């Protein structure tokens, strides 16, 4: 049995207006980056995301950038 690297590839730098989905959830909630947050040494970069799903709370929320996937323009 060989060990596999299960860590996801680094996220591209996210900018205001980017469409993203949550990487770590079963239901891939889609949202739009509305503001970039501060980068923390321990936690890495974070962004504020306005979620498209009305039952997502809190909305907007401050999310770690490494837990988000950038949606390709052809998928939007």
NORBEL-V684776 format. One record per residue. N is the residue number from 1. RES is the residue in one letter. PHI is phi in whole degrees, -180 to 180 (NA if undefined). BURIAL is 1 if it has 9 or more other ideal C-beta (glycine too) atoms within 8 Angstrom, else 0. Layout:
n:res:phi:burial
N:RES:PHI:BURIAL
N:RES:PHI:BURIAL
//
This chain:
n:res:phi:burial
1:X:NA:0
2:X:-102:0
3:X:-79:0
4:X:-112:0
5:X:-80:0
6:X:-93:0
7:X:-71:0
8:X:-67:0
9:X:-63:0
10:X:-59:0
11:X:-73:1
12:X:-67:0
13:X:-64:0
14:X:-91:1
15:X:-129:0
16:X:-57:0
17:X:97:0
18:X:-69:1
19:X:-89:1
20:X:-136:1
21:X:-130:1
22:X:-71:1
23:X:-80:1
24:X:-94:0
25:X:-107:0
26:X:-64:0
27:X:-93:0
28:X:-77:0
29:X:-67:1
30:X:-99:1
31:X:-156:1
32:X:-123:1
33:X:-69:1
34:X:-109:0
35:X:-166:0
36:X:-92:1
37:X:-97:1
38:X:-76:0
39:X:-90:0
40:X:-111:0
41:X:-58:0
42:X:-76:0
43:X:-105:0
44:X:81:1
45:X:-70:1
46:X:-133:1
47:X:-136:1
48:X:-89:1
49:X:-124:1
50:X:-94:1
51:X:-82:1
52:X:-74:0
53:X:-80:0
54:X:-67:0
55:X:-92:0
56:X:-84:1
57:X:-128:0
58:X:-73:0
59:X:-141:0
60:X:-77:1
61:X:-136:1
62:X:-89:0
63:X:-122:1
64:X:-66:1
65:X:-61:1
66:X:-72:1
67:X:-97:0
68:X:-119:1
69:X:-112:0
70:X:-75:1
71:X:-84:1
72:X:-65:0
73:X:-54:0
74:X:-72:0
75:X:-91:0
76:X:-83:0
//
